[in-house]
């Protein structure tokens, strides 16, 4: 059947697009690199995206580490599911939200414990992805020295990928990262009076 004009124009457009894409991919020379990724912003989904990445990595047989800095000891669906899959070293070491503890010394001590566990996991050569959930919050409130964290992240082994989540990422961390995604708040059901729900928020 003869190709009509619209189909032909589309095919030619896609051929040009493919040539551009192929040339761009061919220009990339780094086959593998441990990435520093930051999920920040006021919108919902920063930790959720990090755990989605963890699920993908598990599907490829990677060993995963998770350190939660600020969410306290409540269980989440992500933790339960990822731990059932295995190959996950999960550590929730936060004391909860800072407005709940109302104790700076306690918050600093919790952040230090979480950071020490993170450093331990960074040194484990079997771990290929490390999620540092809500580390941005600990840095924002200066519960940990920013220079110490940046130095350790910069000195990590080449095979280790790290995801840092939380609002208000420090500009220095953004500058050091390979990938930064900002979740933008457009609309949230909480503003309409809907509480955090199992299966949606945790």
WOTA-V371265 format. One line per field, one symbol per residue. burial: 1 if it has 16 or more other ideal C-beta (glycine too) atoms within 10 Angstrom, else 0. A space follows every 10 residues. Layout:
burial = ???
//
This chain:
burial = 0000000000 0000000000 0000000000 0000011111 1011011001 1011001100 0111111111 1000010110 0100000111 1111100100 1000001101 1011101100 1100001111 1111111111 0011000011 0010010001 1111111011 0010011001 1010000000 0000000000 00
//
